[in-house]
């Protein structure tokens, strides 16, 4: 019984997140100029926001993986 309740809460939260992302997509549809070292290009703001979010997730995940690997290596050396 408790597992199904938690599953429904998880589905509800996923739906809420999906609705928020859809609203943000609609509100941030304007085109922006993205300038970087070697040039520039235009793209919708929501694409730029999603791209930077995904890059941040990847960097965070890599940091977690490297930290766990270092701790595991440290523990293997002790025992």
KASUL-V226955 format. One record per pair of residues at least 12 apart in sequence whose C-alpha atoms are under 10 Angstrom apart, sorted by the first residue. I is the first residue (numbers start at 1). J is the second residue. Records with the same first field share a line. If there is no record, write none. Layout:
I->J ; J
This chain:
21->46 ; 50
24->45 ; 46 ; 49
25->44 ; 45 ; 46 ; 47 ; 49 ; 50
26->46
27->45 ; 46
28->44 ; 45 ; 46 ; 47 ; 48 ; 49
29->43 ; 44 ; 45 ; 46 ; 47
30->43 ; 44 ; 45 ; 46
31->43 ; 44 ; 45 ; 46 ; 47 ; 48
32->44 ; 45 ; 46 ; 47 ; 48
33->45 ; 48
34->48
